[in-house]
Amino acid sequence: MIEKHIHDVGAGVSPARVQTIFATVLILCCTSVCIFSQAMSKGIMSPPANVRPPGLKNVGIEQRLNEQIPPQLIFRDETGKTVHLADYFGHRPMILNLVYYQCPMLCGEVLSGLESAMRVLKFDIGKEFDVLTVSFDPRETPEMATAKKTEFLKRYKRPGAELGWHFLTGPRESIAALTKAAGFQYEYIDKTSQFAHATAIMILTPGGRISQYYYGVEFAPKDLRLGLVQASDNKIGTLVDQVLLYCYHYDPATGKYSAIITRIVRLSAIATILGLGVMFLVLSRRRAATT
């Protein structure tokens, strides 16, 4: 099969064009390594509870990779309708975002960072993936969820997103079970009447298992895309995404994708060999045609 493709390429492409194509491939391979290496900044991991500052011993992120998010938990959506988390499972990979809607600081930053990253993606909410934004404050209401959803849908500006981006509120019991499963630890501070909490988003598989964590308030669109593709078991995305997932792996310690140099070198070597083979065939055919 490969020989047939090489023969077909050689039949209509000049040697100069072949050289240009394979030179471009090799340059892109090298450039990709540089770009991804520069983008690999360390994630924000929670320190052990015994070394956290006083008053923050219960605040942090404890990774629960492959943990099943309980599907039976009951919440209310932004319209006030009672829903189970299972209602959102079984369709597409998901981003789980734990916030509280009246947060004066970090939660708004996390939502803004998430929306900015998703706006760059060619994937559409409600088509390739869904988003679950869930309040961990049991006092908050569907009206607050509606206001927050309206705000961020206006920023996102893509039709159909309202069907895939869900803003939920719920009772204390459901919130406790969800945050425990996700490893999301937070604490209410009486003096400030606010919650102390860490910042992270989680990628879930369509079945509701935790696939990856991303820390901070800004998220690299390329990492987010690869995370969604991987969580979907390659059911979304392109061949290029699959090649990148072959060359890069998710590092739970940093919440980032990093390069697997040996695989990149291997692919570059294959590209070089194929390029030389195509050039040899093209030159041979041209020489035969002139004699």
N, C-alpha and C positions, 0 to 999 in steps of 0.2 A: 504493500500500500504506500509506504513512504517513497519507494523507488518510483512509483507511478506519479506521485505528487511532484517529486523532483524533476521527472521527465517533462511533466506538463509545464512547470515553471521555466525550465530551460528552453522550451520551444518558443517562448515569446518575450523573453526578458534579456536585455543587453547585459554584457558583463559588468559595465559600469553601474547599471541599475542594481544588479545583484550585490555588488560590493557596497553600495550605498545602503541597501536594506539591512544587510547583516552588520555593517558598522553601526547603524542606528540601533539595532537590537542590543549589541554589546554595550553601547554608550548608555542606553536606557537601563540596562542591568546595573552598571556601575553607579549611575546617577541615583537609582532607587536606593541602593545601599547607603549613599551619602545622605539623602533626604530623610530616610527612615531613622538613620543613626542620630541625626540632629534632632529629630522629633521625639526621641525616646527620653523623656524626662521622668524622674522617679515619682511614683505614686505616693499618696499620703496614707501610710499605714498607721493604725492605732497602736500606741505603746501599751505594754502590759498594764493591767489595772493597778498593780502595786507601785507603779512609778508615775501614775497620772497625778495631776495637781489635785489638791483638796477640793472636794465638791464636784469633781469631774471623773470620779472613779468608775462611774457607770456609763460613761460616754465614750463611744468609739465604734469601730466596725470590726466584727469578728467574721471572717470569711466562712461561708457555708456552701462551698462549691458543690454542685450537684444535689443540693438540698431541695426537696419538693416543697414549693409554696402551697400551704393547705388550701385545696380547692373549695372546701365547704364553708369557708369563712364568709360571713354576711356583712355587706356594706350597703351604702346608698350611693347611687350615682348623682350627677349634678342636677338631675331632674327630680330627685327625691325618691326614685324608684328603688326598691330593695333588690339587690343583686348578690349573687355568689361569685367568688373569684373564678370558679369553674366556668362561668358564662363567657369568660374571656380566653379560656384555654382551648387548645386544639386547633388553632387556625394558623397563626403566624408567630414568629419570634416577637418578644416583647421587651420593652425597657420599663423597669420598675423604678419609680422615683418617689421616695418618702420625704415629705415636707409637712409644714403646717402653713395654712394660707395667710395667717396674720403675722407671720414671722417678719420682723422689721429688717432683717439682715440677710443671713446666708441663704435661706430658702429661695428668695427672689433671685439671688445670684445664680444658684444652681439651675433654676428653671430657665433663666436667661441664657446661661451657658449651654444648656441642653437644646433649647430652641435654636440657638445660633448654629450649633453643630448639625442639627437635623435639617436646617434650611440649606446647608451646603450639600447634603446627600442628595443623590438622584433618586434614592428610595423615597416612597411616599408613605406617610402615616395612613393606615387603613388599607394599604395595598400590599406592601412588602413586610410591614411590621406594625405593631400597635404600641401604645404607651399607656401605662397605668401610673397616674399620679395620685398618691394616697396620703391623706392627712393623718398624722399620728397624734393629733389633738382631738380627743373625743367630744370636746365642746363645740367643735366647728360644724357648720351646717351646709346642706346642699346649696343654699343661696351663696355662700362664700365660694364654694366650688364652682358654681356657675360663673361668678364674676371673674375668677382666676382663669377659667377655661376661655371665656370670651376675650380676655386680655391677650392670652398667648396664641389663640387662633388668629387674631388680627395680625399678630407679628409673623406668624408662620405663612399665612396667605396661600394655602393650597386647598383646592376644593376636595371635599370628601374627608378632610382630616378630622372633622367633628365626629365621624363614625369610628375613628380608631384611637383618638386621644381621650381617655376617660379620667375624670377627676372625681375621686371618691372620698366619702367621709364614713365613719362607722363608730360602733360602740367600743368601749374600752377593751372588752374581751377579744374582739376580732383584731384590734390594733396590736394588743399584746402578743397574740399568736403570730401575726404576720411579721412584726418586727423581730420576734425571737427567731423565727425561721430564717429571716434574712440576715441575722447577725447585726441588726441595727440597734445600737444602744444609745439611749438618750436620758435626760433627766430634767425635771421641772425645777426651776430656780424661783423660790418664793419671793426673794428680794426684788427681782426684776419682772416677775410674772411672765417669764419667757422660758423657752426650752433651750437647754444646752445640748447640742447634737453635732455629730460628724456630718460630712458631706460626701455623698457617693451616689452613683446610680448602678443598677444591676441589669445585666442582660439575662433574660429568661428564654428557655426553649419554648416552642409552642405548647408543650405539655406542662409548663410551669416550673421547670427545674432551673436553679441558678447556674448560669454558665460562666459569667464573668462579672467582675467589679471594676468600676472606673471611679477614681477618686478626684476630689477637688470641685471647682466650680466652672472649669472649662474642660472641654472634651474634644480630643482630636477626631475630626470627621473620618479620617482614614481608619483609625482604630475602631471607631464606632461601626463603620461599614463592615469591616472584617469580622467584628464580633457578632453582628447580626447574621452575616452569611454563615459563620461557623455554627451559631446556635440553631440555624435553620437546617443544618446538615446539608448545606450547599443547595437548598431548594430555591433560594433566591440568589441574585448576583450573576456574574458572568464568568467566562473562562479565565479572564484576567484575575478575578478575585480568587479563583481556585489556585492559580499559579502563585499568587502572593501568599496564600495560606500555606502553600508548600514551602515557601522560602522564609516565612515569618511565623513565630509562635507566640502565643499569649503567655505573659509572665505574671502569675498571680501576685508576686511580691511587689511589682511596680504598677500593675494595672495597665500595662502597655504591651504592644507587640514589638518584638525584637527580632533581628535578622538571624537566620541560621546560615552562617557563611558557607559551610560545606555544601549545602544544597544550592545556594546561589552560584558557587563556583562550578558545581556539577552541571547546572542548566547552561551556564555560559560556555562550558566546554562542549556540550551537545550542540549549542547554537553555532559554535565555531566549526565543528566537524561538518554539520549539515551545510553551512555556508561554503566551506571549501569543496564539499561534494557537488553542490549545485554549480559553483563556478567551474569546476572541472568538467562537468557534463556540458555546460553551455559552451565553454571554449572548444571542447571536442566536437560538438555539433557544428559550430561555426567553421572549424578547420575542415571538417568533412564536406561542408557545403561549398567551400572555396576550391576544393580539389576535384 
